[in-house]
Amino acid sequence: MSSAAVRRVLPMAAIISNPTSLKHGLSLFCPELHSSASCSSFNPSRRFQRRNFVAASTSSSFANDNREFVIVGGGNAAGYAARTFVEHGVANGKLCIVSKEAHAPYERPALTKAYLFPLDKKPARLPGFHTCVGSGGERQTPDWYKDQGIEMFYEDPVTGIDIEKQTLTTNSGKLLKYGSLIIATGCTATRFPEKIGGNLPGVHYIRDVADADSLISSLERSNKIVVIGGGYIGMEVAAAAVGWKLDTTIIFPEEHLLQRLFTPSLAQKYEQLYSDNGVKFVKGASIKSLEANSDGHVAGVRLDNGSTIEADTVVVGIGAKPAVSPFDSIGLNNKVGGIQVDGQFRTSVPGIFAIGDVAAFPLKMYNRIARVEHVDHARRSAQHCTKALLTANTSTYDYLPYFYSRVFEYEGSPRKIWWQFFGDNVGETVEIGHFDPKVATFWIDSGKLKGVLLESGSLEEFQLLPKLARNQPLVDKAKLQNASSVEEALEIARASLPVEAVA
């Protein structure tokens, strides 16, 4: 017998642009998204002129020697943009990257996955996951940037911009000159206010290597960990805590895990897996405060109902907000957050671009503005923007939303989890499979297959998913519901594709 479920769900826009809040009023995701106003001054169809680079003065007042192209930010997007500059032969002596990070760009998803593995289970460490190894590319260590003639400024975030003079000011007081500017500042973690204990020792947020190292130091001494947030960060950190054999509790305000994507039926399967590994859940909960012991270290999480859950380590994974400062004047989108760009990642200011998490861009296939916080988009947007900047390419970015997670992958884990989702979670759902190990969920709207999620698929099956989501074929819902296995359901979906899409 197949396991089938049909229900109406929210569209993928909810994943990208809708805030979710704790009942006590603490935003779980992006505070900027509460505003219903949109960027009124930006016209995506406007034709921009590329600002010509005028050779800057050789005055020592400018700290950077490479001034034609400057990237602000040191995350995934910066690393992939750098590779694209190199591929086009224009990096050497021309490209400068200025970053608040202490390290050369790296594959950030590792920080809540393999980086958190117990120390005896081969955790990931730098230089192993510098960009661009996540997509099968070369490992771009600090020496790689030197060899390519790329000028790097580490641990010195940009704090100011003068658009007319085309200069940037850094935290240390350096003055940088740019011809073309790419903003790749990503996001910052949403934090709890200090007045309710958000900055207590033992309370952690994860955005960079230093954050992850601090958490690992706590895990080594911890007995009880509370993870606040039931999204990607929460699920991945909790799975890692199981590997450390810690008493683990996840608290979130929603009815089930990853509510912005998972159906209740799908979430129940993952929740059962976590429960089987000893993880406890507190759902529909409001956080009143994080409590400290007599030494000032976090000791528990107090809920709005008056109860307290003991913890000597707390990880807060309640979302992120786009790091737009100091670029607020360039043109923001107050609906989805971030800096408004067009289909080539051009802002409203000629010569200035924005990519990755911080960019609010036209999601062409769904005809809406979106801001996507995902490594796949960071990579692809960086490549598309850089090619548009350096070549005659005028094509519009045509992104297919993609999300994934991998947990319990450390040595000795009885069950490794890896799911992928492509498309839009809009319409009714059909779920096939018993999670033994596979399960698939199909989103169908007006007869068209809009999105699909697959757990524990083969390489060939995973490769089918983007073809299905991009082509949005008409499918027979009744046939899908009656499929006896995930394999049969995927074959039904494959058969609905046009011939040219199957190849």
N, C-alpha and C positions, 0 to 999 in steps of 0.2 A: 504494500500500500504506500502511496505517496503522502507526504505531509504538505498540505496546501493551505494557504491562508490568503484572504483578500481583504484589503482595507484601504481607506482613503488617507493620504498623507500630505504633509506640507511639501512645497517645492524646494529644490536645492538652494533657492535664494535664502531660505532660512538658515542653511549651513553657512552661507557666506556673509549675510548682512543683517540678520536679526539678533538682537541681544537677548540673553537669558539672565534673569536676575534672581538672587536669593530673596526670599520673602521679606527679609529684614532690610532690604533696600541696597544690598551690596551687589554691584554689577558682576556677573559671572563672565561677561565677555567684553565687548568694546564700548566704553562709555560714549564715544562719539556717535555711535549708531542710534542713540536714543532720539536724536534730532530727526525730524521728518523733512527738514529743508534739504534741498540738493544744491549742487554747485550751479549757480545761475549764470555765472560769467563765462563758463567754458562751453565752447561749441566744438564737438568732436569732428564735425565736417570741415572745420576751418582749415585752410591751406597754410602751412607754416613755411617760413623761409628758414633754411639752416643758417645759423649765425656764423659768419665767416670768422675764422681764427686769425687774429692779428698778432704777430709775434710780440710777445710781452717783453717789457724792458728787462734787461739783464741785471737790473738793480738787485742788490742782495736783500732788498726788503721782502722779496718773495722767497719762501723757504723751499719751494719745489723747483727742480730743474725741468721736469717733464710737465709741460703746461697745456699741450694741445687737447688732451682728454683727461678728465679727472673723474674718478668714481668715488663717491662717498658711501662707505659701508664696506664691511669685510666678511659678509656671509656667503651663502651659496650663490646668490645672484652675481655678486662681485667676482667670484672665482670663475664662473662660467662666462661672464662677459670678458674677463681677462683672456681666457682661452680663445674666444672668438676674435679679439683684437690680434692675438698672436697668429691665428690662422690666416688673417688677412694681411699680415706683414706690417702692421702699423703700431705695434706696441713699443718697440725698442726706442727709447729716448723720447717717447711721446705720451705714454700712459702713466698716470699716477693714481694710486689708491690710498685713501686716507680712512682709517678705521679706529673704532674704539676698542677693537679686539686686540688681545695680546698675541694672537696667532694668525698665520696666513689662513685664507678662507678654507673652511672645512664643511663636510656634509653634516649639517646640524641635526638631522633626525637621529643620528647615532647616540646623541646625548641622553635620550630617554629609552634607548633600546640597548644595544650591546655595551655601551659605555658603563651602564649600571649593573652589568653582570657581577655576581660575586667574584672576589679577587682570585679564587681558585678555579674559575670557570672561563678563563680566557677572555676577559673583557676587552673591548676595543680601546685603543689609545692612539693619540697622535704620535708619529705622522701617518698612521695607517689609514685615516679617513679624511685626509685633505681632499678638496675638490681636485679632479673631477672623477674620482674612483667610483662614485655612486652610480654613474652612467656608463661605467666601463672605460673611462678615459684615463689620462695620465695623472699620476699623483703630483699635484702642484705644491711642493714644499717651499719654504722660504727661499731656498737656493734656486728653485725653478724661476721665481720672479726676478731674482738677480740676473740669472742667465739670460732672461728674455728682455732685460733692460727696462723692467717695470719698477718705478720708484714707489716704495712702500712707506707709509707712516702708520705705526702701530700705537695703540693705546692713547689716541689723541683725537677724540671726537670733534666734529665740526660744530661750532656753536653760533656761527653767524655767516650771513651771505650778503654781499653787495651785488645786486643783479646788474646795475649799470656798469660797475667797474669790473665785473666778472671776477670777483675775488671771494675767498672763503677765509674765515677766521676759525682757528682751532682752540681747544680748551687750554692748550699751553701757550697760546698767544701767537702762534705761527700765522703768517699771511700767505695764502696759496692763490695762485692764478690759474684760471681755466679758460679754455676756448669753448669746448663742449663739456657739459656736466651731466653725469648719470647718477641719480639718487637711488641708492640701493640700501637704505637704512633699515629695512625690515620692520620688526615689531618689538615692543617691549612687553614683558609679562604684566598682566593685570594683578595688582597687589592689594592686599587688605590694608586698611588704614592703620597707622601706627597706634591710634588711640584704642583699637580693639586687639592689639597684639600682633599686628602684621609684620613687625620687624624684630620680634623676640628671637634670641638665640635658639636655634633648633627649628626655625621656620624657614622653609626653602622655596625658591622659585627657580625654574630652570630655563635659561636662555643661552648660556654660553658655557665654555669649558670650566671656568672658575666656579660657576653655580653648581655644575655637576660634581666637581671635585669636593666642594663643600658638603654636598649631600652625601657623597660616598664616605666622607669622614664621619658624618653623623650615623650612617648606616652601620659602620663598624662598631659603634658603641651602643646602638639602639636595641631596644626590646619591643617597643610598641610604636608603630607608625600609623598615622592617620593621613590619608590622601583626600584632599578636598577638590572635588570636581570629577564628573563621570564621563569626560570626553577622552580624547586621544592621550593626553598627558597623564590623566588619572589612571586609565587602563594600563598604560605601559609602565608607569612607575610602580603600580600595585603588583603587576606581574614580576617585576624585578625584585620587589621586596619579598615575594614568596621564595625566590631563589636564595635570599639571605636568611630564610627561615624566621621571619619576623611576624609578630602578631600584627595583622594588617586589616585596617578598616577603611572603606571608601565612603565618603559622605557627599551627597549631591542633592540639589533641590528638585530635580525632575523625577518622573515616575520610573524611569529605567535608564540603563547605560546608553550613552551616545544617542540621546533622544532625537537629535537633529538629523540623524541618518538611519539608525536601526529601527525596525518595526518592533512592537512589543514582543512578538513571538521570537524574532531573531535575538533580541536583547536577552530574553530569558535563557536562551541556550548558552550565551557567553557568561551570563551571571552564574549559571549552574556550574560551569567549568571553573570559574573563580572560586565559588563556594566549595567545590570539591578540593580546591587547593588551600582551603582554610581562610579565605578572604571573607570578611563580614561586610554587609551593606547597611547603610542608613540612608534611606531614600526620602525624598520630599522634605528634606531637613533645611532649616534656616540656621545660619551661624550667628550667634550673638557676640562671641569673643573668643580669642585664644588666650588661655590662662597660663600664668607663670607660677613656678614654685618659688621657694624662699631665696634661691640663688639667681632668680631672674630668668631661668631657662624655661622654655615652653613645657607645660606639664599636661595639657589637655585642651580639648575643644568643647566649649560650652554652646549648647544648642538653644534655640529660642524657647523650647519647651521646658527649659530649666535643667535638663540632664547634661552631664559632662562625660566625654569619652576620653579616657586617659591616653596620653601619647608623649613620648620623649623626642619624637621627630614628627614634624608636620610638613607635608608637601602641598603647596597650593598650585593647582593647575586649572584655573578658571578662565582661561582665555588670554588674549593679548590685544594690544592696541597699536595701530600703525605709528611708527616713529617719524612723525612729520616735522618736528622741530629740528632746525630753525627755518624750515622751508614753508611755513604756513602761508606766506604771502604769494606763493607761486600758483595757488589755486587748489582748494580742497574740495572733496565731495563729502558733504555732511550727512549723506544718507548711508553710504556703505563705509565711510571713513577713507582716509588715504588721500593721495595726490591724484587729481584727475588727469588722465592722459587719453590720447586717441589710440587708434589701432596700430600705431607704430611707436607707442610709448612716449610721444612728444607731449610735453606740458603746454600750458598756455603761454609760456615764455620761450621764445625761439632759442635753440641751443641747449635747452635743459630738458632732460628726460627722467622718467622714474620707472623702476622695474621691481618685480618681485612682490613681496607682501605689502609694500607701501603703496602700490599703484592701484588706482581705481580705473579699470579699463573696460572697453566694450566687449562683452561676452557675445561674440558674433552669432553663434549658432542658436542662442536663446534670446537674442535681441534685448539685452539688458546690461546695465553697468554692474560690475562685480569687483570684489577685491578678494583674492584667493590666497590663503595662508597655507601654502604647500610647496614642498621642495620641487616637485615636477614643474609647477608654474614658475618658480624662481629660475630654474634652469632654462626653460623654453623662452620666457620673456626676455632674459638676458641675451640669449642668442638672437632672437628676433630683433630686438632694439638695436643691438650692435651692428647687425647686418644692414638694417635700415639706415643707420648713421653713416656707415662706411661705403655703402654701395648704392646702386640705383634702385634697390628693392623698395617697392611701394605697396607691397601686399599687406592686407590687414591681418593682424594676429587672430588666429582662429583656434582658440583653445577648447579642448574637451576636458571638462572637470574630471579629476582623478584623485582618489583618496585610497590609502592603504594603511594597514598596521601589521606589525610582526611582533609577537610576544611569546614568552615562555620558550625562547630559543636557546637558552644556555644549556651546557652539557648536563645530562642527567634528568632533564625535564621529560616527564612521561608523555607530554602532548605539546607539540609546537603549533602555534597559531599563525596563519598568514592569510589575510583576506584583502581583496581588491574591489574597488567600486569605480565604475565609469558612468558618466552621464548625469542625469537629473532625477532626483527622487520625487517625482510628481505623478499623481494618478493613483491607481489601485496597485496592490502588490500581490504577487503570486510567489509563495515560498515552497521550495522543493528540497527534500533531503532531511536527514535526521541528525546532522552534525556528527557523523560517524565514519570518516571525519568531515565529509563534504556537506555543504548546504548552499543553496543559491536563492537569491531573491530577485525577482523581475518587477520593474515598475512599468505599468502600462497606462497610457493616457490616450483616449479617443482611438483605441485600437493599435496605437503605435508603441513600440518598445522604447522607452525613454531612458531607462537606467538599469544596471544589473550589478549585483554584488555576488561574489563567489568566495567561499572559504575552502582552503586546501585544494585548490585546483592544480591541474598539471600545467606545464609551460604552454602547451598548445591551447588549453582551455582559457588560460589567462590572456593569451594573445587574441582570442576571439572577442573578448569583452569590449575593447574600444571600437571594433568594427560594428558590433551591434549598437552601441550607444551613439556612434556618429551617424550611422545610416538610418536609425530609428525605423526599422521595418515594421510593416503591419504583421501582427502575430495573432494566432488563434489562442485566446486566453483559456478556453476550455481544454484544448490539447495540452497546454502547459500544466494546468491544474491536474490533469490525469496522468502526467508523466510518472513513471515508476521509479525514476532515479534522476539525479542531477545530470548525469551523462545524457539521458534521453531528453531532458528538458533543453539542454544546451544544443542538442542536435536539432530539435524542433525550431529553436531560435535561429540556428545557422541556416536551416533550409529556407527561412523567410528572407534571407539577404539576397540582393541582386547578385548575379553571377560574377560581375566584376569586383564586388566587395569581398568575395570569399577567397579569391586568389591571394 
